[in-house]
Amino acid sequence: MGQFEPKIVGFLCNWCSYAGADLAGTSRMQYPPNIRPIRVMCSGSVDSAYILRALLAGADGVLVGGCHPGDCHYVSGNYKARRRITILKEIMKALGLEDERVRIRWISASEGKRYADTVSRMTSDMRELGPNPVARLWWT
Amino acid sequence: MMRIGVFVCHCGLNIAGVVDVDKLTDEMKMYPGVSYATDYIYMCSDPGQKMLRKIIKERNLEGVVVAACSPTMHELTFRNTVAQAGLNPYLCEIANIREQCSWVHKDREAATEKAARNTKTIVEKLKLNHPLTPLVLPLTKKALVIGGGIAGIQASLDIADSGYEVLLLERNQSIGGHMAQLSETFPTLDCPQCIETPKMVQASQHPKIKILAYSELEDASGYLGNFKVRIRRKASFVDPDKCTGCGQCIEKCPVKVPSEFHALLGQRKAIYTLFPQAVPNKPVIDRENCLYFTKARCRACVKSCSVGAIAFDQKESFMEENVGAIIIATGYDLMDKARIGEYGYGQYEDVIDGLQIERLLAPTGPTQGEVRRPSDGKVPKEVVFVQCAGSRDPEHHYPYCSKVCCMYTIKQAMLYKHAVPDGQAYVFYMDTRCSGKGYEEFLQRGIEEDSVLYLRGRVSRIFKDGDALKVWGADTLTGRKIEISADMVVLATAMVSSEGAKELAEKLRLATDEYGFFSEAHPKLRPVESLTAGYFLAGASQAPKDIPEAVAQASAAASKVVALFSKDHLYHEPIAPTVDEEICRGCGQCVETCVYEAIELDPRRRIARINEVICEGCGACSVACPSGAVQQRNFTKRQIVEMVEVAAGT
């Protein structure tokens, strides 16, 4: 058996982070294929339920990518996402889940490198953290 | 169930070089819900698009996923293609297997697996997509221009000349703005009376322009193409329909107060026009200083008016208008020189600012163009000009460059020399930034022909020394300390956003930068549009600008408005969420979360109603909704969850 390959679901906002991820591609930056991107209009449209659902479905990590503070295409969606995730992390801790499995990062459309670095870092961190314990804790 | 076709693009070797496209296509053929899958070397090419249309018809496809480059590249291309084949364009989705797959991974197996997963995720989304139609909206082909300076006048004239109606709003009693205060303009030394006044007259006589002077915007609601504005017409206490503009009342008025138009250097009466060429040329009564209002006596104006136009009982009034576009041309003000401590906190009468010297140099000014210093009326023989007073000073005032001061300083120094040939003009500067057409030549002319002495360095202190002003500065080129005993000092104070611009921005919910200048939608590619659709920017309301730039931007903003008005209808993306009226319980969470104020509660039925035209489609309301009644169109919770299941699965 090879090394553990974590599955990371990425919710990327249409205006900044998704465009940043595209730029990483246009600039041919290499990063691990563990990220599984889902394009959403705004990080503020990411319901906590989506994140929990991803974790329950077996994702080892969830990345929410939004515009930098003050730069949200929809004025304040990124702040809404940040507040929501802060609370979600507390709930995760209470459930016995490592809260660093869920991360929110500001990645602008001009930050291809930041996206590539974020994915690389998160992949190696999740690899170190090991598989999401949800299956072991709740399904068996 | 929807009959879905998946079309895998090779993008030459861009995708096929890393992703095993045959394997991907085969895997998609087997995927539940997919009824057809194929691949092609360049899907976006003409033969590729033809093939797509042909297969849609042949196979009777009801939805299409194109696995290719990023949707930001070709989503529109493929949506148009499927529409030509008779499919609703919103039933075409793009799976990104280039920018976020083949270009960022080298491992063929892993990249192929990821490409398949990305495509399957999108297939899951498409399965629940609904056909959508863009909203068709009516359009009011009338523009509101806020601010009657040179930018506002130019924008109004351009729109009106294209055949559309314009309301030109000005808070003062005359249009003209700061340009009307200037002596002469660089680099040609035209006087504004020669170049601006004709435009003011043109605007007032234009059949499509209605000038609303002495009026301010009270409120605006609505959206692009359909704004409703409420305008406050201030009480001028002069009936504009009766007044002939003869000026008798002004002559007879006994009250004298400092004139704002003369930058407080000259005087005006309590009933006054801004300047002799004012448009409209009807006086207003300054209630604060009028003896009738303050002491209930005098009535000199009433007695002198042969047509009975004085109306002390006039009340402010309000008017409502429908407009389709709004141009912000609110201009600038100069920073208050009293804020600069080292230059005397504004307490020395002979330390004046850029607009004050303009009035001293202007033939229409308080001294009829003779340069006389404010304190004692003496002709100043030694004049020091200080550039960057407040600009380029991040520690104390403003970090930005006010852009016009280098040019107006040399112009003022030249005009001073023309008026006082035996005088000497000194200019303290940090850099001279003369990058416009003919600007550098103008600077050289001033230095060579008019012997203006340029000293590179900042002025550290100005203080009173008997009759004179001592100016301490440094010449950083020679490394010497410089002391000049000056008769008058002119500060090129920073240009700041016009007074009231911040309040206007709040009223209209428009973005400004931290200094109150209105923010453009994109600094390079959309410089005359605001971030909010339907609002356009002209002149110094956006950033410090000189006259040619302000006029150019005004014409650009006008052309944007004209392009908008050339359409018969407006189209709006159908991105607004839907509200399930059966489920909605009217809690109002969505109303509170919406930054666009696009949602309101129906007071009778207690359900949320989304104004689809104002909605920008961010989806925040769908998250806020505790009952799941609000769902983003083609991004429903169900859709995202289905996508998550595939993305997170093994």
Interface residues (C-beta under 8 A of the other chain):
Chain A: K7 V9 Y18 A19 A21 D22 L23 A24 G25 T26 R28 M29 Q30 Y31 P33 R36 P37 I38 R39 V40 M41 C42 G44 S45 V46 D47 A49 Y50 R53 A54 L55 A57 G58 A59 H73 Y74 V75 S76 G77 K80 R84 A116
Chain B: S70 P71 T72 N96 R98 E99 Q100 C101 W103 V104 H105 K106 D107 A110 A111 E113 K114 R117 N118 T121 I575 T593 V595 E616 G617 C618 G619 A620 S622 V623 Q632 F635 K637 I640 V641 M643 V644 E645 A647 A648 G649 T650
